[in-house]
Amino acid sequence: MYDASGRQIGRVDAERYYDASGRQIGRADGSQIYDSSGRQLGRIDGERVYDSSGRQIGRIDGERLYSASGSQMGRIEGEHIYDASGRQIGRGDGLRRMQMIVFFFFFM
């Protein structure tokens, strides 16, 4: 994962997420998302994103990413991540769409 200026902000290796220094910051196990200590951060269930308390924190509708209140937070187009105003905020070279979504909601 890279920020808008091209600086590496993280890395995804299979279902493990790392910061720019190479320290593991989390992992995904199916739909469940955990931090590096093994505490559950949340989950993705279909198009809905939940925090560890079970509260909906976001929604995915195609390429668009929404907050729980329904306002557009961003979108993913190919390997690029954009904020709600259309400004590129990152890119995920070679990452699957779901890996980019997990990074966006839980690690950016």
MODELLER restraints for C-alpha pairs under 7 A, 6 or more apart:
rsr = mdl.restraints
at = mdl.atoms
rsr.add(forms.Gaussian(group=physical.xy_distance, feature=features.Distance(at['CA:1:A'], at['CA:8:A']), mean=5.84, stdev=0.5))
rsr.add(forms.Gaussian(group=physical.xy_distance, feature=features.Distance(at['CA:1:A'], at['CA:9:A']), mean=5.65, stdev=0.5))
rsr.add(forms.Gaussian(group=physical.xy_distance, feature=features.Distance(at['CA:1:A'], at['CA:10:A']), mean=4.97, stdev=0.5))
rsr.add(forms.Gaussian(group=physical.xy_distance, feature=features.Distance(at['CA:1:A'], at['CA:11:A']), mean=5.56, stdev=0.5))
rsr.add(forms.Gaussian(group=physical.xy_distance, feature=features.Distance(at['CA:1:A'], at['CA:90:A']), mean=6.89, stdev=0.5))
rsr.add(forms.Gaussian(group=physical.xy_distance, feature=features.Distance(at['CA:1:A'], at['CA:91:A']), mean=5.73, stdev=0.5))
rsr.add(forms.Gaussian(group=physical.xy_distance, feature=features.Distance(at['CA:1:A'], at['CA:92:A']), mean=4.55, stdev=0.5))
rsr.add(forms.Gaussian(group=physical.xy_distance, feature=features.Distance(at['CA:1:A'], at['CA:93:A']), mean=6.80, stdev=0.5))
rsr.add(forms.Gaussian(group=physical.xy_distance, feature=features.Distance(at['CA:2:A'], at['CA:8:A']), mean=4.25, stdev=0.5))
rsr.add(forms.Gaussian(group=physical.xy_distance, feature=features.Distance(at['CA:2:A'], at['CA:9:A']), mean=5.23, stdev=0.5))
rsr.add(forms.Gaussian(group=physical.xy_distance, feature=features.Distance(at['CA:2:A'], at['CA:10:A']), mean=6.90, stdev=0.5))
rsr.add(forms.Gaussian(group=physical.xy_distance, feature=features.Distance(at['CA:2:A'], at['CA:90:A']), mean=5.23, stdev=0.5))
rsr.add(forms.Gaussian(group=physical.xy_distance, feature=features.Distance(at['CA:2:A'], at['CA:91:A']), mean=5.27, stdev=0.5))
rsr.add(forms.Gaussian(group=physical.xy_distance, feature=features.Distance(at['CA:2:A'], at['CA:92:A']), mean=6.44, stdev=0.5))
rsr.add(forms.Gaussian(group=physical.xy_distance, feature=features.Distance(at['CA:3:A'], at['CA:9:A']), mean=6.28, stdev=0.5))
rsr.add(forms.Gaussian(group=physical.xy_distance, feature=features.Distance(at['CA:3:A'], at['CA:89:A']), mean=5.61, stdev=0.5))
rsr.add(forms.Gaussian(group=physical.xy_distance, feature=features.Distance(at['CA:3:A'], at['CA:90:A']), mean=4.12, stdev=0.5))
rsr.add(forms.Gaussian(group=physical.xy_distance, feature=features.Distance(at['CA:3:A'], at['CA:91:A']), mean=6.57, stdev=0.5))
rsr.add(forms.Gaussian(group=physical.xy_distance, feature=features.Distance(at['CA:4:A'], at['CA:88:A']), mean=5.75, stdev=0.5))
rsr.add(forms.Gaussian(group=physical.xy_distance, feature=features.Distance(at['CA:4:A'], at['CA:89:A']), mean=4.52, stdev=0.5))
rsr.add(forms.Gaussian(group=physical.xy_distance, feature=features.Distance(at['CA:4:A'], at['CA:90:A']), mean=4.71, stdev=0.5))
rsr.add(forms.Gaussian(group=physical.xy_distance, feature=features.Distance(at['CA:8:A'], at['CA:20:A']), mean=5.85, stdev=0.5))
rsr.add(forms.Gaussian(group=physical.xy_distance, feature=features.Distance(at['CA:9:A'], at['CA:19:A']), mean=5.99, stdev=0.5))
rsr.add(forms.Gaussian(group=physical.xy_distance, feature=features.Distance(at['CA:9:A'], at['CA:20:A']), mean=4.70, stdev=0.5))
rsr.add(forms.Gaussian(group=physical.xy_distance, feature=features.Distance(at['CA:10:A'], at['CA:18:A']), mean=5.30, stdev=0.5))
rsr.add(forms.Gaussian(group=physical.xy_distance, feature=features.Distance(at['CA:10:A'], at['CA:19:A']), mean=4.11, stdev=0.5))
rsr.add(forms.Gaussian(group=physical.xy_distance, feature=features.Distance(at['CA:10:A'], at['CA:20:A']), mean=4.44, stdev=0.5))
rsr.add(forms.Gaussian(group=physical.xy_distance, feature=features.Distance(at['CA:11:A'], at['CA:17:A']), mean=5.94, stdev=0.5))
rsr.add(forms.Gaussian(group=physical.xy_distance, feature=features.Distance(at['CA:11:A'], at['CA:18:A']), mean=5.01, stdev=0.5))
rsr.add(forms.Gaussian(group=physical.xy_distance, feature=features.Distance(at['CA:11:A'], at['CA:19:A']), mean=6.34, stdev=0.5))
rsr.add(forms.Gaussian(group=physical.xy_distance, feature=features.Distance(at['CA:11:A'], at['CA:20:A']), mean=6.92, stdev=0.5))
rsr.add(forms.Gaussian(group=physical.xy_distance, feature=features.Distance(at['CA:12:A'], at['CA:18:A']), mean=6.19, stdev=0.5))
rsr.add(forms.Gaussian(group=physical.xy_distance, feature=features.Distance(at['CA:15:A'], at['CA:27:A']), mean=5.51, stdev=0.5))
rsr.add(forms.Gaussian(group=physical.xy_distance, feature=features.Distance(at['CA:15:A'], at['CA:28:A']), mean=5.15, stdev=0.5))
rsr.add(forms.Gaussian(group=physical.xy_distance, feature=features.Distance(at['CA:16:A'], at['CA:26:A']), mean=6.02, stdev=0.5))
rsr.add(forms.Gaussian(group=physical.xy_distance, feature=features.Distance(at['CA:16:A'], at['CA:27:A']), mean=4.26, stdev=0.5))
rsr.add(forms.Gaussian(group=physical.xy_distance, feature=features.Distance(at['CA:16:A'], at['CA:28:A']), mean=6.50, stdev=0.5))
rsr.add(forms.Gaussian(group=physical.xy_distance, feature=features.Distance(at['CA:17:A'], at['CA:24:A']), mean=5.75, stdev=0.5))
rsr.add(forms.Gaussian(group=physical.xy_distance, feature=features.Distance(at['CA:17:A'], at['CA:25:A']), mean=5.67, stdev=0.5))
rsr.add(forms.Gaussian(group=physical.xy_distance, feature=features.Distance(at['CA:17:A'], at['CA:26:A']), mean=5.03, stdev=0.5))
rsr.add(forms.Gaussian(group=physical.xy_distance, feature=features.Distance(at['CA:17:A'], at['CA:27:A']), mean=5.55, stdev=0.5))
rsr.add(forms.Gaussian(group=physical.xy_distance, feature=features.Distance(at['CA:18:A'], at['CA:24:A']), mean=4.18, stdev=0.5))
rsr.add(forms.Gaussian(group=physical.xy_distance, feature=features.Distance(at['CA:18:A'], at['CA:25:A']), mean=5.15, stdev=0.5))
rsr.add(forms.Gaussian(group=physical.xy_distance, feature=features.Distance(at['CA:18:A'], at['CA:26:A']), mean=6.93, stdev=0.5))
rsr.add(forms.Gaussian(group=physical.xy_distance, feature=features.Distance(at['CA:19:A'], at['CA:25:A']), mean=6.27, stdev=0.5))
rsr.add(forms.Gaussian(group=physical.xy_distance, feature=features.Distance(at['CA:24:A'], at['CA:36:A']), mean=5.94, stdev=0.5))
rsr.add(forms.Gaussian(group=physical.xy_distance, feature=features.Distance(at['CA:25:A'], at['CA:35:A']), mean=5.71, stdev=0.5))
rsr.add(forms.Gaussian(group=physical.xy_distance, feature=features.Distance(at['CA:25:A'], at['CA:36:A']), mean=4.71, stdev=0.5))
rsr.add(forms.Gaussian(group=physical.xy_distance, feature=features.Distance(at['CA:26:A'], at['CA:34:A']), mean=5.35, stdev=0.5))
rsr.add(forms.Gaussian(group=physical.xy_distance, feature=features.Distance(at['CA:26:A'], at['CA:35:A']), mean=3.97, stdev=0.5))
rsr.add(forms.Gaussian(group=physical.xy_distance, feature=features.Distance(at['CA:26:A'], at['CA:36:A']), mean=4.48, stdev=0.5))
rsr.add(forms.Gaussian(group=physical.xy_distance, feature=features.Distance(at['CA:27:A'], at['CA:33:A']), mean=5.93, stdev=0.5))
rsr.add(forms.Gaussian(group=physical.xy_distance, feature=features.Distance(at['CA:27:A'], at['CA:34:A']), mean=5.30, stdev=0.5))
rsr.add(forms.Gaussian(group=physical.xy_distance, feature=features.Distance(at['CA:27:A'], at['CA:35:A']), mean=6.41, stdev=0.5))
rsr.add(forms.Gaussian(group=physical.xy_distance, feature=features.Distance(at['CA:28:A'], at['CA:34:A']), mean=6.20, stdev=0.5))
rsr.add(forms.Gaussian(group=physical.xy_distance, feature=features.Distance(at['CA:31:A'], at['CA:43:A']), mean=5.34, stdev=0.5))
rsr.add(forms.Gaussian(group=physical.xy_distance, feature=features.Distance(at['CA:31:A'], at['CA:44:A']), mean=5.14, stdev=0.5))
rsr.add(forms.Gaussian(group=physical.xy_distance, feature=features.Distance(at['CA:31:A'], at['CA:45:A']), mean=6.49, stdev=0.5))
rsr.add(forms.Gaussian(group=physical.xy_distance, feature=features.Distance(at['CA:32:A'], at['CA:42:A']), mean=6.13, stdev=0.5))
rsr.add(forms.Gaussian(group=physical.xy_distance, feature=features.Distance(at['CA:32:A'], at['CA:43:A']), mean=4.38, stdev=0.5))
rsr.add(forms.Gaussian(group=physical.xy_distance, feature=features.Distance(at['CA:32:A'], at['CA:44:A']), mean=6.69, stdev=0.5))
rsr.add(forms.Gaussian(group=physical.xy_distance, feature=features.Distance(at['CA:33:A'], at['CA:40:A']), mean=5.84, stdev=0.5))
rsr.add(forms.Gaussian(group=physical.xy_distance, feature=features.Distance(at['CA:33:A'], at['CA:41:A']), mean=5.51, stdev=0.5))
rsr.add(forms.Gaussian(group=physical.xy_distance, feature=features.Distance(at['CA:33:A'], at['CA:42:A']), mean=5.29, stdev=0.5))
rsr.add(forms.Gaussian(group=physical.xy_distance, feature=features.Distance(at['CA:33:A'], at['CA:43:A']), mean=5.48, stdev=0.5))
rsr.add(forms.Gaussian(group=physical.xy_distance, feature=features.Distance(at['CA:34:A'], at['CA:40:A']), mean=4.26, stdev=0.5))
rsr.add(forms.Gaussian(group=physical.xy_distance, feature=features.Distance(at['CA:34:A'], at['CA:41:A']), mean=5.11, stdev=0.5))
rsr.add(forms.Gaussian(group=physical.xy_distance, feature=features.Distance(at['CA:35:A'], at['CA:41:A']), mean=6.30, stdev=0.5))
rsr.add(forms.Gaussian(group=physical.xy_distance, feature=features.Distance(at['CA:40:A'], at['CA:52:A']), mean=5.80, stdev=0.5))
rsr.add(forms.Gaussian(group=physical.xy_distance, feature=features.Distance(at['CA:41:A'], at['CA:51:A']), mean=5.85, stdev=0.5))
rsr.add(forms.Gaussian(group=physical.xy_distance, feature=features.Distance(at['CA:41:A'], at['CA:52:A']), mean=4.89, stdev=0.5))
rsr.add(forms.Gaussian(group=physical.xy_distance, feature=features.Distance(at['CA:42:A'], at['CA:50:A']), mean=5.27, stdev=0.5))
rsr.add(forms.Gaussian(group=physical.xy_distance, feature=features.Distance(at['CA:42:A'], at['CA:51:A']), mean=4.00, stdev=0.5))
rsr.add(forms.Gaussian(group=physical.xy_distance, feature=features.Distance(at['CA:42:A'], at['CA:52:A']), mean=4.24, stdev=0.5))
rsr.add(forms.Gaussian(group=physical.xy_distance, feature=features.Distance(at['CA:43:A'], at['CA:49:A']), mean=5.97, stdev=0.5))
rsr.add(forms.Gaussian(group=physical.xy_distance, feature=features.Distance(at['CA:43:A'], at['CA:50:A']), mean=5.28, stdev=0.5))
rsr.add(forms.Gaussian(group=physical.xy_distance, feature=features.Distance(at['CA:43:A'], at['CA:51:A']), mean=6.55, stdev=0.5))
rsr.add(forms.Gaussian(group=physical.xy_distance, feature=features.Distance(at['CA:44:A'], at['CA:50:A']), mean=6.23, stdev=0.5))
rsr.add(forms.Gaussian(group=physical.xy_distance, feature=features.Distance(at['CA:47:A'], at['CA:59:A']), mean=5.53, stdev=0.5))
rsr.add(forms.Gaussian(group=physical.xy_distance, feature=features.Distance(at['CA:47:A'], at['CA:60:A']), mean=4.81, stdev=0.5))
rsr.add(forms.Gaussian(group=physical.xy_distance, feature=features.Distance(at['CA:47:A'], at['CA:61:A']), mean=6.59, stdev=0.5))
rsr.add(forms.Gaussian(group=physical.xy_distance, feature=features.Distance(at['CA:48:A'], at['CA:56:A']), mean=6.81, stdev=0.5))
rsr.add(forms.Gaussian(group=physical.xy_distance, feature=features.Distance(at['CA:48:A'], at['CA:58:A']), mean=6.02, stdev=0.5))
rsr.add(forms.Gaussian(group=physical.xy_distance, feature=features.Distance(at['CA:48:A'], at['CA:59:A']), mean=4.48, stdev=0.5))
rsr.add(forms.Gaussian(group=physical.xy_distance, feature=features.Distance(at['CA:48:A'], at['CA:60:A']), mean=6.29, stdev=0.5))
rsr.add(forms.Gaussian(group=physical.xy_distance, feature=features.Distance(at['CA:49:A'], at['CA:56:A']), mean=5.70, stdev=0.5))
rsr.add(forms.Gaussian(group=physical.xy_distance, feature=features.Distance(at['CA:49:A'], at['CA:57:A']), mean=5.67, stdev=0.5))
rsr.add(forms.Gaussian(group=physical.xy_distance, feature=features.Distance(at['CA:49:A'], at['CA:58:A']), mean=4.85, stdev=0.5))
rsr.add(forms.Gaussian(group=physical.xy_distance, feature=features.Distance(at['CA:49:A'], at['CA:59:A']), mean=5.68, stdev=0.5))
rsr.add(forms.Gaussian(group=physical.xy_distance, feature=features.Distance(at['CA:50:A'], at['CA:56:A']), mean=4.24, stdev=0.5))
rsr.add(forms.Gaussian(group=physical.xy_distance, feature=features.Distance(at['CA:50:A'], at['CA:57:A']), mean=5.27, stdev=0.5))
rsr.add(forms.Gaussian(group=physical.xy_distance, feature=features.Distance(at['CA:50:A'], at['CA:58:A']), mean=6.89, stdev=0.5))
rsr.add(forms.Gaussian(group=physical.xy_distance, feature=features.Distance(at['CA:51:A'], at['CA:57:A']), mean=6.26, stdev=0.5))
rsr.add(forms.Gaussian(group=physical.xy_distance, feature=features.Distance(at['CA:56:A'], at['CA:68:A']), mean=5.77, stdev=0.5))
rsr.add(forms.Gaussian(group=physical.xy_distance, feature=features.Distance(at['CA:57:A'], at['CA:67:A']), mean=5.89, stdev=0.5))
rsr.add(forms.Gaussian(group=physical.xy_distance, feature=features.Distance(at['CA:57:A'], at['CA:68:A']), mean=4.64, stdev=0.5))
rsr.add(forms.Gaussian(group=physical.xy_distance, feature=features.Distance(at['CA:58:A'], at['CA:66:A']), mean=5.34, stdev=0.5))
rsr.add(forms.Gaussian(group=physical.xy_distance, feature=features.Distance(at['CA:58:A'], at['CA:67:A']), mean=4.22, stdev=0.5))
rsr.add(forms.Gaussian(group=physical.xy_distance, feature=features.Distance(at['CA:58:A'], at['CA:68:A']), mean=4.47, stdev=0.5))
rsr.add(forms.Gaussian(group=physical.xy_distance, feature=features.Distance(at['CA:59:A'], at['CA:65:A']), mean=5.95, stdev=0.5))
rsr.add(forms.Gaussian(group=physical.xy_distance, feature=features.Distance(at['CA:59:A'], at['CA:66:A']), mean=5.00, stdev=0.5))
rsr.add(forms.Gaussian(group=physical.xy_distance, feature=features.Distance(at['CA:59:A'], at['CA:67:A']), mean=6.30, stdev=0.5))
rsr.add(forms.Gaussian(group=physical.xy_distance, feature=features.Distance(at['CA:59:A'], at['CA:68:A']), mean=6.64, stdev=0.5))
rsr.add(forms.Gaussian(group=physical.xy_distance, feature=features.Distance(at['CA:60:A'], at['CA:66:A']), mean=6.27, stdev=0.5))
rsr.add(forms.Gaussian(group=physical.xy_distance, feature=features.Distance(at['CA:63:A'], at['CA:75:A']), mean=5.30, stdev=0.5))
rsr.add(forms.Gaussian(group=physical.xy_distance, feature=features.Distance(at['CA:63:A'], at['CA:76:A']), mean=5.10, stdev=0.5))
rsr.add(forms.Gaussian(group=physical.xy_distance, feature=features.Distance(at['CA:63:A'], at['CA:77:A']), mean=6.35, stdev=0.5))
rsr.add(forms.Gaussian(group=physical.xy_distance, feature=features.Distance(at['CA:64:A'], at['CA:74:A']), mean=6.01, stdev=0.5))
rsr.add(forms.Gaussian(group=physical.xy_distance, feature=features.Distance(at['CA:64:A'], at['CA:75:A']), mean=4.19, stdev=0.5))
rsr.add(forms.Gaussian(group=physical.xy_distance, feature=features.Distance(at['CA:64:A'], at['CA:76:A']), mean=6.50, stdev=0.5))
rsr.add(forms.Gaussian(group=physical.xy_distance, feature=features.Distance(at['CA:65:A'], at['CA:72:A']), mean=5.89, stdev=0.5))
rsr.add(forms.Gaussian(group=physical.xy_distance, feature=features.Distance(at['CA:65:A'], at['CA:73:A']), mean=5.55, stdev=0.5))
rsr.add(forms.Gaussian(group=physical.xy_distance, feature=features.Distance(at['CA:65:A'], at['CA:74:A']), mean=5.09, stdev=0.5))
rsr.add(forms.Gaussian(group=physical.xy_distance, feature=features.Distance(at['CA:65:A'], at['CA:75:A']), mean=5.32, stdev=0.5))
rsr.add(forms.Gaussian(group=physical.xy_distance, feature=features.Distance(at['CA:66:A'], at['CA:72:A']), mean=4.29, stdev=0.5))
rsr.add(forms.Gaussian(group=physical.xy_distance, feature=features.Distance(at['CA:66:A'], at['CA:73:A']), mean=5.07, stdev=0.5))
rsr.add(forms.Gaussian(group=physical.xy_distance, feature=features.Distance(at['CA:66:A'], at['CA:74:A']), mean=6.95, stdev=0.5))
rsr.add(forms.Gaussian(group=physical.xy_distance, feature=features.Distance(at['CA:67:A'], at['CA:73:A']), mean=6.11, stdev=0.5))
rsr.add(forms.Gaussian(group=physical.xy_distance, feature=features.Distance(at['CA:72:A'], at['CA:84:A']), mean=5.66, stdev=0.5))
rsr.add(forms.Gaussian(group=physical.xy_distance, feature=features.Distance(at['CA:73:A'], at['CA:83:A']), mean=5.89, stdev=0.5))
rsr.add(forms.Gaussian(group=physical.xy_distance, feature=features.Distance(at['CA:73:A'], at['CA:84:A']), mean=4.75, stdev=0.5))
rsr.add(forms.Gaussian(group=physical.xy_distance, feature=features.Distance(at['CA:74:A'], at['CA:82:A']), mean=5.25, stdev=0.5))
rsr.add(forms.Gaussian(group=physical.xy_distance, feature=features.Distance(at['CA:74:A'], at['CA:83:A']), mean=4.04, stdev=0.5))
rsr.add(forms.Gaussian(group=physical.xy_distance, feature=features.Distance(at['CA:74:A'], at['CA:84:A']), mean=4.35, stdev=0.5))
rsr.add(forms.Gaussian(group=physical.xy_distance, feature=features.Distance(at['CA:75:A'], at['CA:81:A']), mean=5.88, stdev=0.5))
rsr.add(forms.Gaussian(group=physical.xy_distance, feature=features.Distance(at['CA:75:A'], at['CA:82:A']), mean=5.29, stdev=0.5))
rsr.add(forms.Gaussian(group=physical.xy_distance, feature=features.Distance(at['CA:75:A'], at['CA:83:A']), mean=6.58, stdev=0.5))
rsr.add(forms.Gaussian(group=physical.xy_distance, feature=features.Distance(at['CA:76:A'], at['CA:82:A']), mean=6.36, stdev=0.5))
rsr.add(forms.Gaussian(group=physical.xy_distance, feature=features.Distance(at['CA:79:A'], at['CA:91:A']), mean=5.37, stdev=0.5))
rsr.add(forms.Gaussian(group=physical.xy_distance, feature=features.Distance(at['CA:79:A'], at['CA:92:A']), mean=5.11, stdev=0.5))
rsr.add(forms.Gaussian(group=physical.xy_distance, feature=features.Distance(at['CA:79:A'], at['CA:93:A']), mean=5.84, stdev=0.5))
rsr.add(forms.Gaussian(group=physical.xy_distance, feature=features.Distance(at['CA:80:A'], at['CA:88:A']), mean=6.89, stdev=0.5))
rsr.add(forms.Gaussian(group=physical.xy_distance, feature=features.Distance(at['CA:80:A'], at['CA:90:A']), mean=5.97, stdev=0.5))
rsr.add(forms.Gaussian(group=physical.xy_distance, feature=features.Distance(at['CA:80:A'], at['CA:91:A']), mean=4.25, stdev=0.5))
rsr.add(forms.Gaussian(group=physical.xy_distance, feature=features.Distance(at['CA:80:A'], at['CA:92:A']), mean=6.44, stdev=0.5))
rsr.add(forms.Gaussian(group=physical.xy_distance, feature=features.Distance(at['CA:81:A'], at['CA:88:A']), mean=5.79, stdev=0.5))
rsr.add(forms.Gaussian(group=physical.xy_distance, feature=features.Distance(at['CA:81:A'], at['CA:89:A']), mean=5.76, stdev=0.5))
rsr.add(forms.Gaussian(group=physical.xy_distance, feature=features.Distance(at['CA:81:A'], at['CA:90:A']), mean=5.00, stdev=0.5))
rsr.add(forms.Gaussian(group=physical.xy_distance, feature=features.Distance(at['CA:81:A'], at['CA:91:A']), mean=5.54, stdev=0.5))
rsr.add(forms.Gaussian(group=physical.xy_distance, feature=features.Distance(at['CA:82:A'], at['CA:88:A']), mean=4.18, stdev=0.5))
rsr.add(forms.Gaussian(group=physical.xy_distance, feature=features.Distance(at['CA:82:A'], at['CA:89:A']), mean=5.29, stdev=0.5))
rsr.add(forms.Gaussian(group=physical.xy_distance, feature=features.Distance(at['CA:82:A'], at['CA:90:A']), mean=6.92, stdev=0.5))
rsr.add(forms.Gaussian(group=physical.xy_distance, feature=features.Distance(at['CA:83:A'], at['CA:89:A']), mean=6.24, stdev=0.5))
rsr.add(forms.Gaussian(group=physical.xy_distance, feature=features.Distance(at['CA:92:A'], at['CA:100:A']), mean=6.46, stdev=0.5))
